[in-house]
Amino acid sequence: QVQLVESGGGLVQAGGSLRLSCAASGITFSGFSITWYRQVTGKQRDMVATISSGGTTDYAESVKGRFTISRDNAMNTVYLQMNSLKPEDTATYYCKANRWINSYWGQGTQVAVSS
């Protein structure tokens, strides 16, 4: 069964850093694009960063220059390095793997940034 597991969330003060991980099993990871989303209670789930199977990246305007997405295909893991965190970054972060008509979601990891 395909499974994506996020980890690395936690509570940090504004200006701090976290590195989120999304580890996949049950898929050939290198063939998938991976996207990080985040969601606050009562709001829609929004794209944060994405990386294609070929390594092309894109970011939401709100995180450009602060977040970096990367992947390690050999370890079936994608990372989201989050620097200069702001209280507005507080959310549950989810990863999603996409290939052709298939998509898979993780369960999410919580990030809280205090001022």
C-alpha positions in Angstrom: 0.0 0.0 0.0 1.3 3.5 -0.8 2.1 5.6 2.2 3.5 9.0 2.7 4.6 10.0 6.2 5.4 13.6 7.1 7.7 14.4 10.1 9.7 17.3 11.5 7.0 19.6 12.6 7.0 21.3 16.0 6.8 24.6 17.9 9.4 27.3 17.2 9.8 31.0 17.8 9.6 33.5 15.0 12.8 33.6 13.0 13.6 30.0 13.7 13.9 27.1 11.3 12.4 23.6 10.8 13.0 20.9 8.2 10.0 18.8 7.3 10.4 15.4 5.7 8.0 13.4 3.6 9.0 9.7 3.3 7.3 7.5 0.7 6.8 3.8 0.5 5.0 1.6 -2.1 5.8 3.8 -5.1 8.7 4.5 -7.4 9.5 7.8 -5.9 11.7 9.2 -8.6 8.8 9.2 -11.1 6.5 11.5 -9.0 6.2 15.2 -8.5 5.9 16.1 -4.9 4.1 19.1 -3.5 3.9 20.5 0.0 0.6 22.0 1.1 -0.5 23.7 4.3 -3.9 24.2 5.9 -5.2 26.3 8.8 -8.4 25.3 10.4 -11.3 26.9 8.6 -9.3 27.7 5.5 -8.5 25.9 2.3 -5.4 23.8 1.7 -2.9 25.9 -0.2 0.2 24.9 -2.2 3.5 25.9 -0.5 6.2 24.4 -2.7 6.5 21.8 -5.4 9.2 19.8 -7.1 8.8 17.9 -10.3 10.2 14.5 -11.2 12.9 16.4 -13.1 13.8 18.6 -10.2 12.0 21.8 -11.3 10.8 23.8 -8.2 8.1 26.4 -7.6 7.0 28.2 -4.5 4.1 30.2 -3.2 4.9 33.9 -3.1 4.5 34.0 0.7 7.4 31.6 1.2 9.8 32.5 -1.6 13.3 33.1 -0.3 12.6 31.4 3.0 11.6 27.9 2.1 13.5 25.3 0.0 12.1 22.1 -1.4 14.5 19.3 -2.3 14.3 15.5 -2.9 16.5 12.5 -2.3 15.2 9.8 -4.7 17.5 7.2 -3.3 15.9 7.6 0.1 12.4 8.1 -1.2 12.2 11.4 0.7 11.4 15.0 0.0 12.3 17.8 2.3 11.0 21.3 3.0 13.6 23.5 4.7 11.8 26.4 6.4 13.9 29.4 7.5 12.9 32.7 9.0 9.6 31.3 10.1 6.7 33.7 10.8 3.6 33.2 12.9 1.7 33.2 9.6 3.4 29.9 8.7 1.5 28.1 11.5 -0.5 25.3 9.9 -0.7 21.6 9.3 1.7 20.7 6.5 0.9 17.9 4.0 2.9 16.3 1.2 1.3 15.0 -2.0 2.8 12.7 -4.6 1.5 12.9 -8.2 2.2 10.9 -11.3 -0.2 10.7 -14.3 -3.6 10.1 -12.9 -2.4 8.9 -9.5 -2.1 11.0 -6.4 -1.3 10.2 -2.7 -1.5 12.3 0.4 0.3 12.1 3.7 -1.4 12.6 7.1 0.3 15.9 7.8 2.6 17.3 10.4 1.8 20.4 12.6 4.0 23.5 12.6 3.4 26.3 15.1 5.4 29.5 15.1 5.1 31.8 18.1 6.0 35.5 18.2 
